[in-house]
Structure formats: C-alpha cells, structure tokens
Amino acid sequence: MIDQPRPWRPEDVLADGVDHAEIDGAPVRKGTIAAFLRNARRWAEPDVAPPERALLTGAIAEAVPVLRLLGLFEVLEVRDPALRALIDAC
C-alpha cells in the first residue's frame, strides 16, 4: 500500500521545545508569523502614535525577508494598501 501524503503540522517544522530552525539557510524563529500579524494589525490602526509606528515599522521590516523566504506573501495577499507598500519596500 502506498503511503498517503499528509499536510504539514507545526511540530513537523519545529518540534516541541525547539524555538528556531534553519530554513533554506536562514534562521527562522518560532512565532515569527504570529508576531508579524500582531505588529501589522497594530501598525494599520489609525490611532498609533508616531514613536510606536516607527517601532512597528522596524519590526515588520525585519520580519519581511523571512516571511518572503517562507512564501507567506505568495499565498496570502496583504489587503491594506499602506501596509502592502511598506512590505513591498522592504
């Protein structure tokens, strides 16, 4: 009988107790996507003060290369035009 392929699960990428992995030669920390999403949602809020927005911008820009490596933007579209412009500029 031929083994059926199965979808990837989180533990297939990072086992319990492991907080980072090397993927295609780049270090990827556990939580990178979740942190990016939280920062992006906050960055898009209209009431964010400039100092906080600058910090969020830096965190987003730092995450973009790894997220590109993972293929996030190939399967998900960023709907906020300003956020998409920021990501495209990184």
Secondary structure, DSSP 4 states (H G I P E B T S, - for coil): -PPPP----HHHHS-TT--EEEETTEEEETTHHHHHHHHHHHHTSTT--HHHHHHHHHHHHHHHHHHHHHTHHHH-----HHHHHHHHH-
